[in-house]
Amino acid sequence: MQASAVDKGIHFWFAVVSMMIGVVLLTGCVPDSSKQQKVGYFSQKSNVASDIIRSTTDKSKAIPFVYTTRRELSLTFNGMADSETMKKLLDELDKHHLKATFFLPGMRVAEEPDLAKEIAARGHEIENNTLNQLDLTTLSYEQISSEIKLSRDVIEKATGKSVRYVRTKTGTYSDDVLFAAAQSGQEAVVSSSLFLHNWENETEAQKMRYVRKYINRGGIIALDTQENKQLNENVSLLARAASDVGYRFVTLQELIAGGQERKPLPQIAGFDAAKIAPDDRHASYKYVMRAETGKNQIALSFDDWGTDYTVTKILDVLDKYKVKASFFLRADGVEKNPNLARAIAEAGHDVGNHTYSHPVVTKITKAQLQEEIVKAHQIITEAIQQKPVMYFRPPTGVFDENTLKTISATGYHTIANFDVDPSDYIRTRTAEEIVNATLEQARSGSVILLHMLDDTHTVEALPIIIEKLRSKGYSFVKMTEMFGP
C-alpha cells in the first residue's frame, strides 16, 4: 500500500526528531567580542559539526501572569495524554463552553498528529511544551535550544498552527531558557499563577475555597494532562469558580493581547514618596476619624485584603450605587495579586496604606514600623502604577503619640481612623447585625470601617447599608474628599 502524504510527513519529522535526539553534549564554549557565545556540537548520526549562536541580549519575556484588570484568565494544559483522556477532556471543555491553551510536547504531536489537530479544530490554542518535556535545568544551552526549536517545528508542521509561547514541564526556567526561546522565535516563556495537582482528601467545599484564591484577573492556571487524575472534575470546578466571580476563561494569546504595560517601580511618579526616616522628633501629622463639618456626608472605608471573589463583589456593589470609597490595602496580599489592587484604583476609589503584614503598630519597633509602611508603599505603587493617596490606617486602629510621629516621618502625614465599627470582620456576625450596628453608630461626617475579608457577611450587608443611609439623607464621599488630600 502506498504511504499517504500525511504518513510521509510524519515519517520525515520522526527522522528529524530522531536525529536531534542523538545530539551529544557540547564540545567547547568560546566567548567572542560581540558578547555572543558560539556553541559547537556534533550529531552522533551525521558527525557533521553545527553551531548555535548564543546571544546575551535577546531574551523572551517571562510570564507567570498577565497584568490586566479585565475579568479574564487562562486555563492551560501541559502534555498530551492518551487519546481517550484527551477527547474526554475536550468534551468537558465544550460542555462548559471553555477555550483553553494546550502546551503540547513535540514528540507526542509527532506520534499522534491527528489528536493535536483535533485540539486545534475544537478552537483551542496550541503552544510549545518542548520536545520531550525534559528538565531543562540539567541540559546544556545547545540541548535546551534543540528541545524548544524542534518542538516548535514539529507542532507547526503537523498542525499548521503557529506557536508563540513555550512552557517547560515544571514551569521553571533559567536565563538560558529565556535566551534559547527568543532564538527559537518564541515570544515568551510562560509559567503559571497556579499549577493544580491532584487532590487528596479535600471536601468539595475545601476544593472550591482553595481554587477561589486563584481565580484572579490575568491569572494563568495550569494542569498536566498526564499527572492530573481528575481533569474533568477540575475543569468543572474551575468553570464554576470563575462563573461565581463573574470572570471568564480566554486563550493565552487573547489574555496577553489584553494586558497592560507595567512600568518598573522607579519609573512611577511618587514611588519614593515614603522613606525610612529614623529621626521623627519634628514630624507633624494630621489625625482624622470623623469630619466635624455638619454636612450629611459619610465615608465608606475598607481594610485588609481578600480574594477576587470577595473584592470584586464589593466593587460591583459600589459601582451599582455609584459610591466611591477608601480602601486601605494590606500589601502582602497586593504583592500576590497586583491586578486586583489596580482594579480598585481604576474604579476611582482611594487606595491607601495598611502596612505590609498587618502588625499592631504599638507592638513593633520604630524601625520595623517604618519598614512595614515603606515596603507597603512601594508594592502598592507598583501594583496600581501610580502614587497611592498618602493616607495610612493603623491595623486594628490602635496607635499612640510615638507611633503617629513615626508614621508621619515616612511621608504618610495623614493617619486615617474611623468612628463607626460594626465588627464585620467577625465571621459569625450576620448581615443584619452588621447593618444594625452601622446605622446605630453613623452620623454626619462619620467614617465607616468595613473589611474586604473572605467568608464574612460584608458583601450582603453593604447594599443595605448604602440604601438605608441614603434614605436618611446621607451622601457618600471618599475620605480624601472629606478631609482633603
C-alpha positions in Angstrom: 0.0 0.0 0.0 1.4 3.4 -0.9 2.0 5.8 2.0 -0.2 8.9 2.2 1.2 12.4 2.2 0.4 12.7 5.9 2.3 9.5 6.7 5.3 10.7 4.7 5.3 14.0 6.5 5.1 12.3 9.9 7.9 9.9 8.9 10.0 12.8 7.9 9.5 14.5 11.2 10.3 11.3 13.1 13.5 11.2 11.2 14.3 14.8 12.1 13.4 14.3 15.8 15.4 11.1 16.0 18.5 12.8 14.6 18.2 15.6 17.0 17.8 13.3 20.0 21.2 12.0 19.0 22.8 15.3 19.8 25.6 14.9 22.3 26.9 17.4 24.9 28.7 20.5 23.6 32.5 20.2 22.9 33.5 23.7 23.8 32.4 27.3 24.6 34.4 30.3 23.2 33.3 33.8 24.0 33.7 36.4 21.2 33.9 40.2 21.2 30.2 40.7 20.3 29.0 39.3 23.7 27.8 36.2 22.0 28.8 32.7 22.7 29.4 30.1 20.0 28.5 26.6 21.0 29.7 23.7 18.8 28.3 20.2 18.8 28.4 17.0 16.7 25.5 14.8 15.8 26.1 11.2 16.6 24.5 10.1 13.4 25.7 12.6 11.0 29.1 13.5 12.5 28.5 17.0 11.0 29.6 20.0 13.1 26.9 22.6 13.8 26.9 25.9 15.6 24.3 27.7 17.8 24.9 31.3 18.4 24.0 32.3 22.0 23.0 35.9 22.3 23.1 37.6 25.7 20.9 40.5 24.5 17.7 39.0 23.2 15.5 37.3 25.8 12.0 36.1 25.7 9.5 37.5 28.2 8.8 35.5 31.3 5.1 35.4 32.0 3.7 33.9 35.3 0.5 36.0 34.9 -0.8 38.9 32.8 -1.0 42.4 34.1 -4.6 43.4 33.4 -7.8 44.5 35.1 -10.0 42.7 32.6 -12.1 40.0 34.2 -10.3 37.3 32.3 -7.9 34.5 33.0 -6.5 31.5 31.1 -6.9 27.8 31.6 -3.8 25.9 30.3 -2.8 22.3 30.0 0.6 20.6 29.8 1.5 17.5 27.9 -0.7 15.3 25.7 -2.2 12.3 27.5 -3.6 9.2 25.6 -6.3 9.8 23.0 -9.2 8.7 25.2 -8.3 11.0 28.1 -7.7 13.9 25.7 -11.0 13.5 23.9 -12.9 13.3 27.2 -11.2 16.5 28.3 -12.1 18.2 25.1 -15.7 17.2 25.5 -15.7 18.6 29.1 -14.3 21.9 27.9 -17.0 22.0 25.2 -19.6 21.3 27.8 -18.6 24.4 29.8 -18.0 26.5 26.6 -14.4 27.0 27.6 -11.5 27.7 25.2 -8.1 26.7 26.7 -4.4 26.7 25.7 -2.6 23.4 25.3 1.2 23.3 25.7 2.0 20.1 23.7 5.3 18.2 23.6 6.6 17.9 20.1 7.3 14.2 20.4 3.7 13.5 21.3 2.5 15.6 18.4 4.7 13.6 16.1 3.2 10.4 17.5 -0.4 11.5 17.2 -0.7 14.4 14.9 -4.4 13.8 14.3 -5.1 14.3 18.1 -3.2 17.6 18.0 -5.2 18.7 15.0 -8.4 17.9 16.8 -7.4 20.1 19.8 -6.9 22.9 17.3 -10.1 22.1 15.4 -12.1 22.4 18.6 -11.0 26.1 18.9 -8.2 25.7 21.4 -4.8 27.3 21.3 -1.7 25.2 20.8 1.6 26.1 22.2 5.1 24.6 22.8 5.8 22.2 25.8 9.3 21.4 24.4 10.2 18.3 22.5 10.4 15.7 25.3 9.4 17.6 28.5 12.8 17.1 29.9 14.2 19.0 32.9 15.8 21.9 31.0 17.8 23.0 34.0 20.0 19.9 33.6 20.7 20.4 29.9 23.3 22.4 28.0 22.3 25.5 26.2 22.5 23.6 22.9 20.2 20.9 24.1 17.7 23.5 25.5 17.6 25.3 22.2 17.1 22.0 20.3 14.2 20.9 22.7 12.4 24.2 22.1 13.1 24.7 18.4 12.5 21.2 17.2 9.2 21.0 19.2 8.1 24.3 17.6 8.9 22.9 14.1 7.1 19.6 14.7 4.0 21.2 16.1 3.7 23.8 13.3 4.4 21.2 10.6 1.8 18.7 12.0 -1.0 21.2 12.8 -0.4 24.2 10.6 -0.6 26.4 13.6 2.0 29.0 14.6 3.2 28.7 18.2 4.3 31.8 20.1 4.9 30.6 23.7 6.9 27.8 25.3 6.5 26.3 28.8 8.8 23.8 30.5 7.5 20.7 32.1 7.6 22.1 35.6 7.1 25.8 34.6 10.5 26.7 35.9 13.1 28.4 33.7 16.6 29.9 33.6 18.2 32.7 31.7 19.4 30.0 29.2 15.8 29.0 28.6 14.8 32.7 28.0 17.6 33.2 25.6 17.0 29.9 23.7 13.3 30.6 23.5 14.0 34.0 21.9 16.4 32.5 19.4 13.7 29.9 18.5 11.2 32.6 17.7 9.1 32.1 20.9 7.8 35.4 22.3 7.5 34.3 25.9 8.3 31.6 28.4 5.0 31.0 30.3 4.7 29.6 33.8 1.5 29.9 35.9 -0.1 31.5 38.8 -1.5 28.1 39.9 -0.3 24.7 39.0 -3.2 22.5 40.1 -2.1 19.0 41.2 -4.1 16.0 42.3 -6.4 16.4 45.3 -6.0 14.2 48.3 -8.9 14.1 50.9 -10.3 17.5 50.5 -14.1 18.1 50.6 -15.8 19.8 47.7 -16.1 22.9 49.8 -12.4 22.9 50.6 -11.6 22.4 46.9 -13.7 25.4 46.0 -12.3 27.6 48.7 -8.8 26.7 47.5 -9.5 27.3 43.8 -11.2 30.7 44.5 -7.9 32.0 45.8 -6.5 31.7 42.3 -9.4 32.9 40.2 -7.6 36.2 39.6 -7.7 38.7 36.8 -4.9 37.9 34.5 -4.2 34.5 36.2 -2.8 31.5 34.3 -4.0 28.2 35.7 -2.1 25.0 34.6 -2.9 21.3 34.8 -0.9 18.4 33.5 -3.0 16.1 31.3 -1.0 13.0 32.4 -0.2 13.8 36.0 -3.7 15.1 37.0 -6.1 12.3 37.6 -9.2 14.5 38.0 -9.0 16.5 34.8 -12.7 16.7 34.0 -13.7 17.2 37.6 -11.2 20.1 37.9 -12.4 21.7 34.7 -16.0 21.7 36.1 -14.7 23.1 39.4 -12.7 25.9 37.8 -15.6 26.8 35.4 -18.0 27.1 38.4 -15.5 29.1 40.4 -14.9 31.6 37.6 -18.6 31.9 37.0 -19.2 32.7 40.7 -16.8 35.6 40.5 -18.1 36.8 37.1 -14.8 36.1 35.3 -14.2 34.2 32.0 -11.5 32.0 30.6 -9.9 33.1 27.4 -6.9 31.7 25.4 -3.5 32.8 26.4 -3.0 34.8 23.3 -6.2 36.7 24.0 -5.2 37.3 27.6 -1.8 38.5 26.8 -3.1 40.8 24.0 -5.4 42.5 26.6 -2.5 43.0 29.0 -1.4 46.4 30.2 2.1 47.9 30.4 3.6 47.6 33.8 6.3 50.1 34.5 9.1 49.2 36.9 8.8 51.0 40.3 11.5 53.7 39.7 9.6 54.9 36.6 6.4 55.7 38.6 5.9 59.2 39.9 5.7 59.1 43.7 7.4 55.8 44.2 9.8 57.4 46.7 7.1 59.5 48.5 7.6 57.2 51.5 11.0 56.8 53.0 12.7 55.5 56.1 13.3 58.4 58.5 14.8 57.4 61.8 14.6 60.9 63.2 10.9 61.6 63.8 11.2 64.2 66.6 9.9 67.1 64.5 7.3 65.1 62.4 3.9 66.6 62.3 0.7 64.7 61.4 -3.0 65.0 60.8 -5.2 62.5 62.6 -8.7 62.1 61.1 -11.6 59.8 62.1 -14.7 62.0 61.7 -15.4 65.3 59.9 -16.9 68.0 62.1 -18.5 69.9 59.2 -22.2 69.3 59.8 -22.6 68.0 56.3 -24.7 65.0 55.7 -21.7 63.1 54.3 -20.4 59.7 55.2 -17.2 57.9 54.1 -17.1 54.2 53.5 -13.7 52.6 54.0 -12.5 49.0 53.6 -9.4 47.4 55.2 -7.1 44.4 54.7 -7.4 42.1 51.6 -9.4 39.3 50.1 -9.8 37.2 47.0 -11.2 38.4 43.7 -14.4 36.6 44.7 -15.0 39.0 47.6 -13.3 42.2 46.5 -14.9 42.1 43.0 -18.4 41.7 44.6 -17.7 44.8 46.8 -16.5 46.8 43.8 -19.7 45.7 41.9 -22.0 46.9 44.7 -20.2 50.2 44.9 -20.4 50.6 41.2 -24.1 49.8 41.1 -24.9 52.5 43.7 -22.3 55.0 42.2 -20.4 55.2 45.5 -16.7 55.9 45.8 -14.9 54.6 48.9 -11.5 54.5 50.5 -9.5 51.2 50.5 -6.6 50.6 52.9 -4.6 47.7 51.4 -2.6 45.1 53.2 0.4 44.9 50.9 1.4 41.2 51.3 -1.9 40.5 49.6 -1.3 43.1 46.9 2.1 41.6 46.3 0.4 38.3 45.3 -2.4 39.8 43.3 -1.5 43.3 41.9 -4.2 43.2 39.3 -6.9 43.4 41.9 -5.3 46.4 43.5 -5.1 48.1 40.1 -8.8 47.3 39.6 -9.7 49.2 42.8 -7.7 52.2 41.7 -9.1 52.2 38.2 -12.6 52.2 39.6 -11.8 55.6 41.1 -11.5 54.7 44.8 -8.9 56.0 47.3 -6.1 53.5 47.7 -4.2 53.9 51.0 -1.6 52.1 53.1 -2.4 49.5 55.7 1.2 48.2 56.3 2.7 45.1 54.6 1.9 42.3 57.1 -0.8 43.9 59.4 1.1 44.2 62.7 -0.2 46.1 65.7 1.9 49.2 65.3 2.4 49.8 69.0 3.9 46.3 69.4 6.8 46.6 67.0 9.9 48.8 66.9 10.0 52.2 65.1 12.4 50.7 62.5 10.0 47.8 61.9 7.0 50.1 61.6 8.7 52.3 59.1 9.9 49.3 57.1 6.3 48.0 57.0 5.0 51.3 55.7 7.7 51.9 53.1 7.6 48.4 51.8 3.8 48.5 51.5 4.0 51.9 49.7 6.4 50.5 47.1 4.3 47.4 46.5 1.1 49.3 46.2 2.6 51.9 44.0 4.0 49.3 41.6 0.7 47.4 41.6 -1.6 50.4 40.8 1.1 52.1 38.7 0.6 55.5 40.5 1.2 57.0 43.8 -1.4 55.9 46.3 -3.2 58.5 48.4 -0.9 59.3 51.3 -3.3 58.1 54.0 -2.2 55.5 56.5 -4.6 53.4 58.6 -3.0 51.6 61.5 -4.1 47.9 61.7 -6.8 47.4 64.4 -6.9 51.2 64.8 -4.5 51.1 67.7 -1.8 53.8 68.0 -0.1 56.2 70.4 1.6 59.5 70.1 5.0 58.0 69.4 3.7 55.7 66.6 1.8 58.6 65.0 5.1 60.6 64.7 7.0 57.5 63.4 4.3 57.0 60.7 4.3 60.7 59.7 8.1 60.8 59.4 7.9 58.3 56.5 5.8 60.7 54.4 2.3 59.5 55.4 1.3 62.6 57.3 -2.5 61.8 57.4 -3.4 59.0 59.8 -6.9 57.9 59.0 -9.0 56.1 61.5 -12.8 55.6 61.9 -15.7 56.2 64.3 -18.1 53.5 63.1 -17.1 49.9 63.6 -19.8 47.2 63.1 -17.2 44.5 63.6 -18.0 42.9 60.2 -14.7 41.0 60.3 -16.2 38.6 62.8 -17.3 35.7 60.6 -20.3 34.7 62.8 -21.7 38.2 62.6 -24.8 38.3 60.3 -25.5 40.8 57.6 -28.4 42.1 59.7 -26.2 42.6 62.7 -23.6 44.5 60.6 -26.3 46.7 59.2 -27.9 47.5 62.5 -24.6 48.3 64.2 -23.6 50.6 61.4 -26.9 52.5 61.5 -26.7 52.9 65.2 -23.3 54.5 65.1 -23.3 56.5 61.9 -23.8 60.3 61.9 -22.8 63.3 59.8 -19.1 63.2 59.0 -18.7 59.5 60.0 -16.1 57.2 58.6 -17.4 53.6 58.5 -14.9 50.8 58.9 -15.7 47.6 56.8 -13.4 44.8 55.6 -12.8 43.0 52.4 -12.2 39.7 54.1 -13.4 36.4 52.7 -16.1 34.3 54.4 -17.8 37.3 56.1 -21.2 38.8 55.5 -20.0 42.3 54.5 -21.0 41.9 50.8 -24.6 41.0 51.9 -24.7 44.0 54.3 -23.2 46.6 52.0 -26.1 47.4 49.7 -28.5 47.6 52.6 -26.2 50.0 54.5 -26.0 52.2 51.4 -29.7 52.2 50.8 -30.7 52.9 54.4 -28.2 55.7 54.9 -29.2 57.3 51.7 -32.8 57.1 52.8 -31.7 59.1 55.9 -30.3 61.9 53.6 -26.7 61.0 53.7 -24.4 61.1 50.6 -21.1 59.1 50.3 -17.7 60.6 49.7 -14.1 59.3 49.7 -12.0 60.2 52.7 -9.8 62.4 50.6 -12.9 64.4 49.7 -14.0 64.6 53.3 -10.6 65.5 54.8 -8.5 66.8 51.9 -5.6 65.2 50.1 
